[in-house]
Amino acid sequence: YGGNKWSCYITSFLTPTSMSTKSKEAKGSKEPKSAKAPKEPKSAKAPKEPKVAKTSKESKAAKVTKGPKASKVTKGPKDSKVAKVTKGPKDAKATKGPKVAKDPKKASKASGDKKKAVAGKPINKKAEALKKAFAAKKAIQKGTKTRLKKKVRTSVIFHRPKTLALPRFPKFPKRSLQSRNKLDQYAVIRSPVATESAMKKIEDHNTLVFYVDMKSNKHHVKDAVRKLYQVKIVQVNTLVSGTGKKKAYVKLTSDYDAVEVANKIGVI
C-alpha cells in the first residue's frame, strides 16, 4: 500500500476470513446435546358420575356430618336450582346461626341512606359535604357575638330591678352573750308611795300607788306587779309629778285586798 500509515488498519478490515474460520472451529468442537426423552402420554381422566339432586332431609344430614376441614361440594348450575326449590322455609330458619350484634352508629347510617334512597333522591356525599362546609363558613363569618336590640325607654325614671333576697344565715353570733332586759320587774317599780292620799286610795279604792321608771309604760307596770305580788290587775293609770317622778296607780280585782298587799310590802 505504498508504506501508508493507515495500511495496518486497512489490512485488518480486508481479511475477515481468518475470524470466520476460527469461529467455525470453535463451534465444531462443542459436543452435541443429548436428545430429550419422549413424554409419556397423559392418562385419560375417569368420567365423572352424574350428580343426583339431594332432598331437604339429605342436605340437613350432610350439613350435620360435615366437619370444619371437610371439602365443599361443588354444585353445578342445574343442581343449585334444584336445591333451592327443594329447600323449605323451615330448613332456611334451621340453618341460620346466632345473630351478631350490630354497631348502632353503622345501623343509623344505613337506615339514613335507605330513607334517602326510598325518597327517590340520589345520595351524593360530595354535595352533602359542600353544604356542611358552606354552613360552617356562614357561621364563622357571622360570629358568636350578635347585635342585640336595645330596649326603648319611654320614661325618665329608672326603677331598680328586684333581685333575689336571701334571709340571713350567720355562721357565728356577733355577740357572745345576749343582752339583758334592762326594764325587768325590779327595774320598773322603784318604790311604793306612803303618803296620806296614797293610804286613802288603798283603803277606799283598793288601789296601790308606786314610783316607776320614766321609760316604762302601763304594760310594763302591770306585768311587774303581777310577777312580784301574784295578784290580778283591773286597770293601771300613770302620771308624771311636778318633782319629775312618774307615779302608777294599780287597781286590783275584788278577789284581792290592797290592804293585805300593802301590809306584806310594809307600807302600813
C-alpha positions in Angstrom: 0.0 0.0 0.0 2.9 2.2 -0.6 4.0 2.5 3.2 1.0 4.5 4.2 0.4 4.8 8.0 -3.2 3.6 7.7 -2.2 0.4 5.9 -2.3 -1.8 9.0 -5.9 -0.8 9.8 -7.0 -1.3 6.2 -5.5 -4.8 6.0 -7.4 -5.9 9.2 -10.7 -4.9 7.6 -9.9 -6.6 4.3 -9.1 -10.0 5.8 -12.3 -11.3 7.6 -11.8 -14.9 6.6 -9.4 -15.7 9.5 -12.0 -14.7 12.0 -14.8 -16.7 10.4 -12.7 -19.9 10.2 -11.8 -19.6 13.9 -15.4 -19.2 15.0 -16.4 -22.3 12.9 -13.7 -24.4 14.5 -14.9 -23.3 18.0 -18.5 -24.3 17.2 -17.5 -27.7 15.7 -15.5 -28.6 18.9 -18.7 -28.4 21.1 -20.4 -31.7 22.0 -23.9 -32.4 20.5 -26.8 -32.1 23.0 -28.5 -35.3 24.2 -31.9 -35.9 22.7 -34.8 -35.4 25.1 -36.7 -38.4 26.2 -40.2 -38.6 24.7 -43.0 -37.6 27.1 -45.4 -40.2 28.3 -49.0 -39.8 27.1 -51.3 -38.5 29.8 -53.7 -41.0 31.2 -57.3 -40.3 30.3 -59.4 -39.0 33.3 -62.2 -41.2 34.6 -65.6 -39.9 33.6 -67.5 -38.1 36.4 -70.6 -39.7 37.8 -73.8 -37.7 37.3 -74.9 -35.9 40.4 -78.3 -36.5 41.9 -80.4 -33.7 43.5 -80.5 -34.0 47.2 -83.7 -33.7 49.2 -84.1 -31.3 52.2 -83.5 -34.2 54.7 -80.4 -35.4 52.9 -79.0 -31.8 52.8 -79.5 -31.5 56.5 -77.7 -34.8 57.2 -74.8 -33.7 55.0 -74.5 -30.4 56.9 -74.5 -32.2 60.3 -71.8 -34.7 59.2 -69.5 -32.0 57.8 -66.6 -31.0 59.9 -64.5 -27.8 59.9 -61.9 -29.3 57.5 -64.4 -31.1 55.2 -64.1 -30.1 51.5 -67.0 -28.2 50.0 -69.1 -30.0 47.4 -69.2 -28.1 44.0 -72.7 -27.7 42.7 -73.5 -27.2 39.1 -75.9 -24.5 37.9 -78.7 -27.0 37.5 -78.1 -28.7 40.8 -78.1 -25.4 42.7 -81.6 -24.6 41.2 -82.9 -27.9 42.3 -81.5 -27.5 45.8 -83.1 -24.0 46.1 -86.5 -25.5 45.0 -86.4 -28.3 47.5 -85.5 -26.1 50.5 -88.5 -25.0 52.6 -88.9 -22.0 54.9 -88.3 -24.1 58.0 -85.0 -25.5 56.6 -83.8 -22.0 56.0 -84.5 -20.9 59.5 -82.8 -24.0 60.9 -79.6 -23.4 59.0 -79.3 -19.8 60.3 -76.6 -19.2 63.0 -76.7 -16.9 66.1 -77.4 -13.2 65.5 -74.5 -10.9 65.7 -74.9 -7.6 67.5 -74.7 -4.7 65.0 -72.9 -1.4 65.6 -75.6 1.3 66.4 -73.7 4.0 64.5 -73.4 1.9 61.4 -77.1 0.9 61.7 -78.2 4.5 61.9 -76.1 5.5 58.9 -77.5 2.6 56.9 -81.1 3.5 57.9 -80.5 7.1 56.8 -79.1 6.0 53.5 -82.2 3.7 53.0 -84.6 6.6 53.8 -82.8 8.8 51.2 -82.9 6.1 48.6 -86.7 5.5 49.3 -87.4 9.2 48.9 -86.1 8.9 45.3 -83.2 11.4 45.8 -79.7 10.0 44.8 -77.2 10.0 47.6 -74.4 12.4 46.8 -71.7 12.6 49.5 -69.8 15.4 47.9 -72.9 17.6 47.7 -73.7 17.0 51.4 -70.1 17.8 52.4 -70.2 21.0 50.4 -73.5 22.0 52.2 -71.9 21.4 55.6 -68.8 23.4 54.6 -70.9 26.4 53.4 -72.9 26.3 56.6 -69.7 26.3 58.7 -68.4 29.2 56.7 -71.5 31.3 57.3 -71.4 30.6 61.0 -67.8 31.7 61.2 -68.4 34.9 59.2 -71.5 35.7 61.3 -69.6 35.1 64.6 -70.9 34.4 68.1 -71.5 38.0 69.2 -74.7 39.2 67.5 -76.1 42.7 67.9 -78.9 42.8 70.5 -81.8 45.2 70.1 -81.8 48.0 72.7 -84.8 48.4 74.9 -86.8 51.5 74.1 -87.2 53.6 77.3 -90.4 55.7 77.5 -89.8 57.3 80.9 -87.1 59.2 82.7 -87.4 57.3 86.0 -85.3 54.2 86.4 -86.5 51.5 88.8 -84.0 49.1 90.2 -85.0 45.5 89.2 -86.0 43.2 92.0 -83.3 40.6 92.7 -83.2 37.5 95.0 -83.0 38.5 98.6 -82.0 35.6 100.8 -82.6 35.5 104.6 -79.6 36.0 106.9 -77.8 32.8 108.0 -74.9 33.8 110.3 -72.2 31.3 110.9 -71.4 32.7 114.4 -73.2 35.1 116.8 -72.0 38.7 116.7 -72.2 39.0 120.5 -71.0 36.2 122.8 -73.8 37.0 125.4 -77.4 38.0 124.8 -78.3 41.5 126.0 -80.1 41.6 129.4 -83.6 43.1 129.6 -83.0 46.4 131.4 -86.6 47.0 132.2 -87.5 43.9 134.2 -89.9 43.9 137.2 -87.1 45.0 139.6 -86.1 48.0 137.4 -89.7 49.1 136.6 -91.0 49.5 140.2 -88.7 51.8 142.2 -90.7 52.1 145.5 -94.2 52.3 146.9 -95.8 55.7 147.8 -96.7 56.0 151.6 -98.4 59.4 151.7 -101.9 60.2 153.2 -103.5 60.4 149.7 -101.9 57.0 148.8 -103.3 55.4 152.0 -106.8 56.7 151.2 -106.5 55.1 147.7 -105.5 51.7 149.4 -108.4 51.8 151.8 -111.2 53.3 149.8 -110.5 52.4 146.1 -108.5 49.1 146.5 -105.5 50.6 144.6 -101.8 50.6 145.1 -99.5 53.6 144.3 -95.8 53.1 143.1 -93.0 55.2 141.8 -91.9 53.7 138.5 -89.2 54.2 135.9 -89.6 57.0 133.5 -89.1 54.8 130.4 -91.7 52.2 131.5 -95.3 52.2 130.3 -98.6 50.8 131.6 -97.9 47.3 130.2 -94.5 47.1 131.9 -96.1 48.2 135.3 -98.9 45.6 135.0 -96.5 42.7 134.3 -94.1 43.8 137.1 -96.8 44.0 139.8 -98.3 40.6 138.8 -94.9 38.9 138.9 -93.8 40.5 142.2 -97.1 40.2 144.3 -99.0 37.4 142.5 -102.2 39.5 142.1 -104.7 40.2 139.3 -105.0 43.8 138.0 -108.0 45.6 136.5 -106.5 48.9 135.5 -103.3 50.9 135.5 -103.0 54.8 135.4 -99.8 56.8 135.2 -98.7 60.4 135.7 -95.6 62.5 136.0 -95.5 64.7 139.1 -94.1 68.2 139.4 -91.0 66.8 141.1 -90.1 64.8 137.9 -91.1 61.4 139.2 -93.5 59.0 137.5 -96.4 57.6 139.5 -98.5 54.5 138.8 -102.0 53.8 140.3 -102.7 50.0 140.1 -106.3 48.9 140.8 -106.7 45.3 142.0 -109.7 42.9 141.4 -112.3 42.3 144.1 -110.7 38.9 144.9 -107.5 40.6 146.2 -107.3 43.1 149.1 -104.9 46.1 148.6 -104.5 46.5 152.4 -103.1 42.9 152.8 -100.7 43.5 149.9 -99.6 46.9 151.4 -99.1 45.1 154.8 -96.8 42.5 153.0 -94.9 45.3 151.4 -94.5 47.1 154.7 -96.3 50.3 153.8 -98.8 50.1 156.6 
